[in-house]
């Protein structure tokens, strides 16, 4: 598993550094994607899952999946750092539980189950008071003809079938379903 955390803007992908609030110089998303594809199992590497824990990583995720990475977690639109961390924490705890003690491989279906557990953590996170909790889990609110169009989505692109969670709908109790 490769986990990337940081921020994406017009300049590129800024990876988070250990010092809080600092980031690397931007790296073009294509460069990051090319490196990950070369490390993937489809290219005789060992990477079978990539977690892109940064805003607007869906295009990168789709390219990685198209190039043979078996499982990719990515975000459509913006995501609060805290929400991304909560998702990841539950995602990895679920994978660890699925694999069991001493296991060196992830069993079939475990990535999808872990994704669903990460999504459940987002639902709880949104309803919990805190510095940025209780706010929209992810925000990307362009205005189209005076209407707000909200994209609040985390995706698992997987050889086992894609999963899409519309966070606002799921977390807000307004309905929504996995695709």
Secondary structure as GFF3:
##gff-version 3
##sequence-region A 1 179
A	DSSP	beta_strand	2	9	.	.	.	ID=ss1
A	DSSP	beta_strand	12	15	.	.	.	ID=ss2
A	DSSP	alpha_helix	29	39	.	.	.	ID=ss3
A	DSSP	three_ten_helix	41	43	.	.	.	ID=ss4
A	DSSP	beta_strand	49	53	.	.	.	ID=ss5
A	DSSP	alpha_helix	58	66	.	.	.	ID=ss6
A	DSSP	beta_strand	71	76	.	.	.	ID=ss7
A	DSSP	alpha_helix	81	99	.	.	.	ID=ss8
A	DSSP	alpha_helix	110	126	.	.	.	ID=ss9
A	DSSP	beta_strand	141	144	.	.	.	ID=ss10
A	DSSP	beta_strand	147	150	.	.	.	ID=ss11
A	DSSP	beta_strand	153	158	.	.	.	ID=ss12
A	DSSP	beta_strand	163	166	.	.	.	ID=ss13
A	DSSP	alpha_helix	167	172	.	.	.	ID=ss14
###
